[in-house]
Amino acid sequence: MIVEIDKCIVRSNGNLRDALEALNVGGLEIVLVIDDSRRLLGILTDGDVRRALLAGADLNKPLEPHIQKKFFYVNSQAGRGEVLDLMQARRISQVPIVDAQGKLIGLHTLHGILGASIKPNWAVIMAGGRGERLKPTTDAVPKPMIRIAGRSILERLVLHFISHGIRNIFLSVHYKADHIESYFGDGSRFGCKISYLKEPIPLGTGGPLSLLTEKPADPLIVCNGDLLTQVNISRLLDFHIQGGFRATIAYHEYSFTVPYGVLEIQGDRLKGIREKPTEIWKANAGIYVLDSSLLEQVPPSTYFALPSLLEECLNKGEAVGSFPIEEDWLDIGCPQELRKALGEI
């Protein structure tokens, strides 16, 4: 979560009094020092200001000598996992966000990364697949445990849910289940509770839901375990609840450009030519919100595709919502998509 930063900004020609006021008003334990073009020049923490005052510094003196000009920052593309890694490695609680010109555009806080408020909803992540198309990589590790920039896909998903206040997470496991269970344990080191739905045989994208021993009181979030995404989980839940939907499916826009000129023909006559047209489809993103009562319709210990459950709702005339994903989304299901995620193409 990126917080409002205007109240903790001071100009480079300000004084220590300005910094102290920004700390008091902003309440973020950090002051961001910028120039007239909004370029981030440095930072001051509450500790920096406190030490300056204890050393006898005058509040009306320039803050320039006290500015930390060597500091850690990220760009707007950095995911929550990367930011959390940086915070933990450097033992810091705030990380500024700058653009390519070094201009300040935001601030990550540890409180924001870990989630401002705890939600009662459960999340189920389908992590039992082998990933046949990604062999031989998946001969050694299950597909959700493939590492992207130093962190597994599954860990990124878990941290993403946690950052939106989800604290009760179920991992559906089958192939190399011990690999996943030994890494995540009970979830305590991640700040959540992790339980396991152990598939006796592959149960598809919906079948593992029959392994839940309790029915949640609130809408359940379900997602595939091979996704790299920054989808706004909080907004997705609000959309589902406010719309009064029985189920909600998230979608992303998939486009394909035909590499040829496409002819529009009627009979034996040419009516027009579309040069290399691009078609756009709304594609299933593998993320769902379900009313908890729908779990009763999932057959026990049987291979079951989750879209079938949504089709049943539609056949009964029940409302099913469609939620657009505007954030990053990538399905690591085939070698080309994995290469994209790794930055190879």
C-alpha positions, 0 to 999 in steps of 0.5 A: 500500500502506498501512503499519502506523502504530502504532509511529510515533505519538506523543501531542501531550503527548509529548517529543522523546525519544518522537519519536526512539524512534518514528522508530527503532522505526517505521522510516518516517522520520516521526512522526505526532502525534495527540490523545486522539481520534486526530485528526492534529495534525501530523507530524515527520520525521527531519530535523525531529528531527535539526535540533532536536537540532543546535540544542541542544534537550533530548530531555525537552522537549515536542515541540510547538514542533517539530511541522509543523502544515501538512502534506499528507494524503489521504482513504481514497478517494485512489487510488495515482495521486493519491497518487503525484502528490502525492508527486512534486509535493511531493517527499515520501515519506509521506502520512497518511490521515485520515477526514472528522473529521481522525482518522488512519487510515493512511499511504501511503509511496512504497515502498508505492506503488511496490510492496514486491517485484517479481513475475515476472508479465507484464501485458497491457493491452488498449488498442487499442479506439476507444471508439465509444460515447464519440464525439466524445471518442474522435475526438481520443484513444483511449478508454484515454487519456481523462483522469480527474482529471488522469490517463489511465485507462491511466496509472492502470492502469499505475501500479496494476500497478507498485504491486503489483510488476509491472514487465513490461507489454505494451500492445495498441494499434491505434486512435491507437497513436502517441498511446499509444506517444509518451506511455508510451515504453519505460516507464522514466520509470514504473519499468517496461518497456513493450512494444507488441503492435501489432494490424494489425486489431482483435483483440478482448479475446483476439486480441492475446495471439497477438502475444506473441513469447515465452511467459511462465514465470509466470501472465499477467495480462490486463485491459481498458484502460478500467477504473478499479479498485483491485483487489488484483492481489497477492491475485488472483495468490495466489488463482489460484496457490493454487487451482491454476486453469488460468485465473481471471476476476475479477468484480464484483457488478452490481445493478439495482433494478426501478422497479416492483412485480413481480407473482408470478403463477401461472396467472391468480392473483396469488401475491405482490408484490415492491415494486421488487426489486433483482437482483444478478449476478456480472459479468465485470470484464474482468480475468483470470489465465491459465496461460501454456500457454493462449496456444497456444490463441489463434488468430493474427491473428484477432479472439478474445474472451477469455471464449471461452478460458475456455469452452474450459477449462470444456468440457475440465473444467479448473478456472477460478477466479472472484475477487471484486473488493471494491475500486472498479471502474468500466468507462469504456465508455459515456457514463454511466459516463464521467460517473460517473468525472468526477463529473458524476453 
